[in-house]
Amino acid sequence: MQLPRRSHYYKAKEKLSDEALEARIGDICLEFSGYGYRRVTKQLHREGRIVNHKKVARIMREKGWLCRSRKKRWITTTNSKHGFEIYPNLIKGLKISAINQVWVADITYIHILVCFVYLAVILDVFSRKAIGYALSRNIDTALTLNALRMAIYNRQPPPGCIHHSDRGVQYASGDYVKELKAHSFQISMGRKANPYDNAYAESFIKTLKSEEVQLWEYRTMEDVEKRIPYFIEDVYNQKRLHSSLGYRPPCEFETMMMSTQNPCHSTLITTP
């Protein structure tokens, strides 16, 4: 019949009924409460389902599934009034094109029944993957060092990797800087009281708060120690779609880039 071979093997993508589509959208919104209609649409496309983003937005609006951010009170976690050395910002305007080129670090708080728990986290900017984290009731250098050592153990970064943070005493302290220099990091810090200089880490913290912390009422330290690692490792790194990564999870993006012969010629990531 002179038909191409691909015509014989072609398999049409699945098209859901409206009821099945609504049910699947509901499941996605339940699992990823911070997803807007764009990410929900991309997830459906990844599953091989044909659907228009306008239809997804309409269903989510009618069902009340469109996410809305909630304002929470702000707790200071940065103390930049210290006598330690301040380092220049090395990542401003930098084109980030490889894994382990730039790491960013930050601290946030999590409220439990009677006090606060503090989370220190380190991300690889290229893939947005959380590569190191630590939890403690104390906001001190030991907290940030534990997150750094976890990241170093997991990644074994090459000499010259840039470590970027704010000017907080936890990152400027002698012990922390000594650890960075011992592993041949370039040290970079943002401007005082300017969160945009550490926007990658701030974006992660916003996601953590809206899609995990604000949905749970942690009572004990044990609650936090159970939920936060699960969210970081199983949800954020493995499942959550990132628009800056072409709507892929960080682990999948890293695997894809490492399998590419020359990842530097791929799309560069320069915005959080």
C-alpha positions as CSV (number, residue, x, y, z in Angstrom):
1,M,0.0,0.0,0.0
2,Q,3.1,2.2,0.0
3,L,2.5,3.5,3.5
4,P,5.4,4.5,5.7
5,R,6.3,2.1,8.5
6,R,5.6,4.8,11.2
7,S,1.9,4.8,10.1
8,H,1.6,1.2,11.1
9,Y,3.2,1.7,14.5
10,Y,1.6,5.1,15.3
11,K,-0.4,5.1,18.6
12,A,-2.7,8.0,19.2
13,K,-2.4,9.8,22.4
14,E,-5.1,9.3,25.0
15,K,-7.8,11.8,25.1
16,L,-9.7,11.9,28.4
17,S,-13.4,12.4,28.8
18,D,-14.4,15.5,30.8
19,E,-15.2,13.5,33.9
20,A,-11.9,11.6,33.7
21,L,-10.0,14.8,33.0
22,E,-11.6,16.6,36.0
23,A,-10.7,13.6,38.2
24,R,-7.1,13.5,37.1
25,I,-6.7,17.3,37.5
26,G,-8.1,16.9,41.0
27,D,-5.6,14.2,41.8
28,I,-2.7,16.4,40.5
29,C,-3.9,19.4,42.5
30,L,-4.2,17.2,45.6
31,E,-0.7,15.9,45.3
32,F,0.8,19.3,44.3
33,S,-1.2,22.0,45.9
34,G,1.0,24.8,44.6
35,Y,0.5,23.9,41.0
36,G,-1.1,26.5,38.7
37,Y,-2.9,25.5,35.6
38,R,0.3,25.7,33.5
39,R,2.1,23.1,35.5
40,V,-1.1,20.9,35.7
41,T,-1.3,21.1,31.9
42,K,2.4,20.1,31.5
43,Q,1.9,17.2,33.8
44,L,-1.0,16.0,31.7
45,H,1.1,16.3,28.6
46,R,3.9,14.3,30.2
47,E,1.3,11.6,30.8
48,G,0.5,11.6,27.1
49,R,-2.9,13.3,27.5
50,I,-4.2,15.8,25.0
51,V,-5.6,18.9,26.6
52,N,-5.5,22.6,26.2
53,H,-4.2,24.8,29.0
54,K,-7.3,27.1,28.7
55,K,-9.6,24.1,29.4
56,V,-7.4,23.1,32.4
57,A,-7.6,26.7,33.7
58,R,-11.4,26.8,33.3
59,I,-11.9,23.5,35.2
60,M,-9.6,24.5,38.0
61,R,-11.3,27.9,38.3
62,E,-14.8,26.3,38.4
63,K,-13.7,23.7,41.0
64,G,-11.9,26.3,43.1
65,W,-8.5,24.5,42.6
66,L,-6.5,27.5,41.5
67,C,-3.8,28.1,44.2
68,R,-3.6,31.3,46.1
69,S,-0.6,32.3,48.1
70,R,-1.1,33.2,51.8
71,K,0.9,35.8,53.5
72,K,2.8,34.7,56.6
73,R,4.6,36.7,59.2
74,W,8.2,37.2,58.5
75,I,10.9,36.1,60.9
76,T,14.5,37.4,60.5
77,T,17.1,34.6,59.9
78,T,20.0,36.8,58.7
79,N,22.3,38.6,61.1
80,S,24.8,40.5,59.0
81,K,26.1,42.6,61.8
82,H,29.4,40.9,62.5
83,G,33.1,41.4,62.0
84,F,33.8,38.6,59.6
85,E,35.0,39.1,56.0
86,I,32.4,39.9,53.4
87,Y,32.9,38.5,49.9
88,P,31.8,40.0,46.5
89,N,28.8,38.8,44.5
90,L,30.3,36.4,41.8
91,I,27.0,35.3,40.2
92,K,25.4,38.5,39.1
93,G,25.0,38.3,35.4
94,L,26.7,34.9,35.3
95,K,25.5,32.4,32.7
96,I,25.0,29.1,34.5
97,S,25.6,26.2,32.1
98,A,26.7,23.2,34.2
99,I,26.0,21.1,37.2
100,N,28.2,22.1,40.2
101,Q,29.0,25.5,38.7
102,V,27.0,27.5,41.3
103,W,25.5,26.4,44.7
104,V,23.2,28.7,46.6
105,A,22.6,28.5,50.4
106,D,19.9,29.9,52.7
107,I,18.1,29.5,56.0
108,T,14.4,29.6,56.8
109,Y,12.2,28.9,59.8
110,I,9.4,26.4,60.4
111,H,7.0,27.0,63.3
112,I,6.1,24.1,65.6
113,L,3.8,24.1,68.6
114,V,6.1,25.9,71.1
115,C,9.1,27.2,69.1
116,F,10.8,27.5,65.7
117,V,12.8,24.9,63.8
118,Y,15.4,26.2,61.3
119,L,16.2,24.7,58.0
120,A,19.4,25.3,56.1
121,V,19.4,24.2,52.5
122,I,21.8,24.2,49.5
123,L,20.7,24.1,45.9
124,D,22.5,23.5,42.6
125,V,21.4,26.4,40.5
126,F,21.7,24.7,37.2
127,S,19.2,21.9,38.0
128,R,17.5,23.6,41.0
129,K,18.1,20.3,42.9
130,A,18.3,20.5,46.7
131,I,21.6,18.8,47.4
132,G,22.1,19.4,51.1
133,Y,19.9,20.4,54.0
134,A,19.9,20.3,57.8
135,L,17.3,20.9,60.6
136,S,18.0,22.3,64.0
137,R,16.3,24.2,66.9
138,N,19.4,26.5,66.8
139,I,20.2,29.0,64.1
140,D,23.9,28.7,64.2
141,T,27.0,27.8,62.2
142,A,26.6,24.1,63.0
143,L,23.3,24.1,61.2
144,T,24.7,25.5,58.0
145,L,27.8,23.3,58.2
146,N,25.7,20.2,58.4
147,A,23.9,21.2,55.2
148,L,27.2,22.0,53.4
149,R,28.8,18.7,54.4
150,M,25.8,16.8,53.2
151,A,26.0,18.6,49.8
152,I,29.7,18.0,49.5
153,Y,29.3,14.3,50.3
154,N,26.5,14.0,47.8
155,R,28.1,15.9,44.9
156,Q,31.9,15.9,45.4
157,P,32.2,19.3,43.6
158,P,35.2,20.2,41.5
159,P,37.5,23.0,42.6
160,G,36.2,26.4,41.7
161,C,32.5,25.7,42.4
162,I,30.9,29.0,43.5
163,H,29.1,28.9,46.9
164,H,26.7,31.9,47.1
165,S,24.8,33.0,50.2
166,D,23.7,36.1,52.1
167,R,26.0,37.9,54.5
168,G,24.6,36.2,57.6
169,V,27.0,35.3,60.4
170,Q,26.3,31.6,59.8
171,Y,27.9,31.8,56.4
172,A,30.6,34.3,57.1
173,S,31.9,32.6,60.3
174,G,35.4,31.4,60.4
175,D,34.4,27.7,60.6
176,Y,32.1,27.9,57.6
177,V,34.6,29.8,55.5
178,K,37.4,27.4,56.5
179,E,35.2,24.5,55.3
180,L,34.6,26.2,52.0
181,K,38.3,27.0,51.4
182,A,39.3,23.4,52.3
183,H,37.2,22.2,49.4
184,S,38.4,25.0,47.0
185,F,35.0,26.8,46.7
186,Q,34.8,30.3,45.3
187,I,32.9,32.3,48.0
188,S,30.2,34.7,46.9
189,M,27.7,36.8,48.9
190,G,24.7,39.0,48.1
191,R,24.2,42.6,49.1
192,K,22.9,43.4,52.5
193,A,19.1,43.2,52.9
194,N,18.6,42.3,49.2
195,P,16.8,39.0,48.7
196,Y,17.0,39.3,44.9
197,D,20.7,38.5,45.1
198,N,19.8,35.1,46.4
199,A,16.6,34.6,44.3
200,Y,17.2,31.0,43.5
201,A,17.2,30.0,47.2
202,E,14.3,32.3,47.9
203,S,12.3,30.7,45.2
204,F,12.9,27.3,46.8
205,I,11.9,28.5,50.2
206,K,8.7,30.0,48.8
207,T,7.8,26.7,47.2
208,L,8.6,24.8,50.4
209,K,6.4,27.1,52.5
210,S,3.4,27.2,50.1
211,E,3.4,23.5,49.0
212,E,4.4,21.8,52.3
213,V,4.8,23.9,55.5
214,Q,1.6,25.9,55.2
215,L,-0.4,22.7,54.6
216,W,0.7,20.9,57.8
217,E,0.4,21.8,61.5
218,Y,3.7,20.5,62.8
219,R,3.6,19.9,66.5
220,T,7.0,18.4,67.3
221,M,10.5,18.3,65.9
222,E,9.9,14.7,64.9
223,D,7.0,15.9,62.7
224,V,9.4,18.3,60.9
225,E,12.1,15.7,60.6
226,K,9.7,13.3,58.9
227,R,7.9,15.7,56.5
228,I,10.7,18.1,55.3
229,P,13.1,15.4,54.0
230,Y,10.2,13.6,52.3
231,F,9.1,16.8,50.6
232,I,12.7,17.8,49.5
233,E,13.8,14.3,48.3
234,D,10.7,12.6,47.1
235,V,8.5,15.5,45.9
236,Y,10.6,18.6,45.1
237,N,13.7,16.8,43.6
238,Q,11.9,13.8,42.0
239,K,8.4,14.9,41.0
240,R,7.7,18.6,41.0
241,L,7.9,20.2,37.6
242,H,10.0,23.4,37.2
243,S,9.2,25.8,34.5
244,S,12.8,26.9,34.2
245,L,13.8,23.3,33.5
246,G,11.3,22.9,30.7
247,Y,8.7,21.5,33.1
248,R,10.9,18.7,34.4
249,P,11.8,17.7,37.9
250,P,15.4,18.4,39.0
251,C,16.6,14.8,39.1
252,E,15.2,14.0,35.7
253,F,16.7,17.2,34.3
254,E,20.2,16.3,35.7
255,T,19.9,12.8,34.2
256,M,19.0,14.2,30.8
257,M,21.8,16.8,30.9
258,M,24.5,14.2,32.0
259,S,23.4,11.9,29.1
260,T,24.0,14.8,26.6
261,Q,27.4,14.8,25.2
262,N,27.8,18.6,25.3
263,P,25.3,20.1,27.9
264,C,26.9,23.5,27.6
265,H,25.1,23.9,24.3
266,S,21.7,23.3,25.8
267,T,19.4,26.0,27.1
268,L,21.0,28.1,29.8
269,I,19.3,28.9,33.0
270,T,19.8,32.4,34.2
271,T,16.6,33.3,36.0
272,P,15.0,31.8,39.2
